[in-house]
């Protein structure tokens, strides 16, 4: 395996690339990993590198995004950076050992919101003004949303929008469930019913929007685990016993099976 850090702009955004050694007659998928942190930090220690390594055995090369946080610049700069990451991965598919048509995005908490944006808000003009690419080039084949913020986490939206009291008009642009349509990317959603920080109704609302749009999605709601479970094992628990949960640890395998069975040209 080789490791590379790729700068995306002149202001500190980058991806860390984890690229497995080539396997004869096998081309890997790509997964862009977006850690959470409430748009106030990037939790790469739990929701970055460990996630990248978890997907490697399922046939992926992984790319962990470091993006703007803590009110540096308002939305959509974060989505522009995620789009630049997608464009870089697709543009360099051969060198990175991946199939550019098999690119997925996985995100956690506020990173789940940003991952949802890549699959739902991929049409907004600002993305194409910031990067020279064909229309739709930045749309992932699928999005994996792990205890995602969707429309109900005030702290994340204050930081995302750089506003202590965001207006309804500002919030309307970033409540992703309100923008789901027939062109949105298929979704895999995981949450826990007693999440104490990001209410499970974020995921439920998004699932309802997907159903209303007639879109394919898969959803897993687990009964008992705190927010930020990541892989549900010792690696990502930071010594907190409640974050070790064999049930939620299954989500990586389930997400990989889901992606493997998505229809072509979805």
HUZI-V735843 format. One line per field, one symbol per residue. ss: DSSP state (~ for helix, > for strand, _ for the rest). A space follows every 10 residues. Layout:
ss=???
This chain:
ss=_>>>>>>___ ___>>>>>>_ __>__>_>>> >>>>______ ___~~~~_~~ ~~~~~~___> >>>>>>____ ______~~~~ ~~~~~~~~~~ ~_~~~~_>>> >>>>>>>>_~ ~~~~~~~~~~ ____~~~~~~ __________ _>>>>>____ ___~~~~~~~ ~______~~~ ~~~~_~~~~_ _____>>>>> >>________ ~~~~~~~~~~ ~~____>>>> >>________ ___~~~~___ ~~~____~~~ ~~~~~~~~~~ ______
